[in-house]
Amino acid sequence: MDIIFISLILFIIIIEGVAQYFIQKHIDMKAQYFLILGLILYSVVAYVYYHILRRGQKIVVATTIWAAGSIIISSFTGWFLFNQKLTMRMAMGLMLVFVGAYLII
């Protein structure tokens, strides 16, 4: 894996995490601008993902790393920023996600 691929995947994972944050804020506060910001950021994620695939990266590798990173980021976002409960079972699931992604790459 090259540094550009890793950088782009990390970028979309972070941007998707921020988009999820804005969408949750919209749900909590009913402020339209949070929803709009979330949707704009998801558009950025799609655009960057398109370029990742266009560079010749295998879809199974790109999607697995992206999905695993997104699951981990969204779980911690919910836990830290929105005080959503993270059970031991969920934590074990996150560990399995991490191990599964590692086995794919």
N, C-alpha and C positions, 0 to 999 in steps of 0.2 A: 504494500500500500504506500502510495506516495503522500508527501506532506500536503499537497493541494487537496487531495481527496479527504484526508483526515480533517483539514481545516474547514472544508465545505460542509462535511457531515457535522462537525462540532457547531458550526454556524447555524445550520438548520435546526439542530437540537435546541440550541439556546433560543433562537427566534421562536420556535414552536412553544417552548416553555413560557416565554413572555406573552405570546398570543393566548395561551391557555389562562395565564394570570389575568389578562384583560377581559377575557370572556367570563371568567368567574367573578371578577369585579362588577361586570355588567349585571350578572344575575343577582349579586348581593346588593348593589346600589341602584339598579335600574337606570343607569346613565348610558344613553345611546352611544356616546363617544367611545366608551370602553369596547363595546361590540364592534364598532367600525375599526378601531385600532387593531383588535384581534383578527378581524377578517383581512385587513390589509397585510398584517404580518403573515397570515397563512398563505396569502398570495405570493409573498416573497419566498416562503418555504417551497412552494410548488415550482417557482421559477428556478431557484437554485438547484433543487432536486433534478429538474429537467437537464440542467447543465452537467450535473454529476453523471447522469446516464449518457449524455451526449459525448462525454469524454471517454466513454468506453468501459466504464465501471460495470461489473456484473450486478444485475438487479438484486439477486439474492443477498449479496454481501452488503450493498448499499442500504437496502431496505431493512435488513436485520440489524445492522449497527444503528441506523436511524431510529427504528422502532424501540430497540432496547434502551437507547439513550433517552428517548422521549418518555418511556414508561418510568424510568428512574427519575428523571427531572420532574415530571408531573407529580409523581408520588411525593417527592420531597417538597415541592411547591405547595401542595395541599397540606402537608404535615406542618411545615414551618410557617407559611404565610397565612393559611386559612384555618389552622388548628384542627384539621381533619385527622381523625384517629388512624394510626398505622399500627395494625395488630402484628403479633409475632408471625402469624400465618402469612400476612402480606409481606413482611420483611423477608421471610423465607422464599416467597414467590419472586421477589425482586432479585434475590441471590441466584435463583434458577434462571431468570431472564439474563442476568449477567453471564453466567456460565454457558448458557445456550448460545449467546452472541459470540462469546469467545471461541466456542467449538466451530462455528460457521466460518469465522475468519481464519 
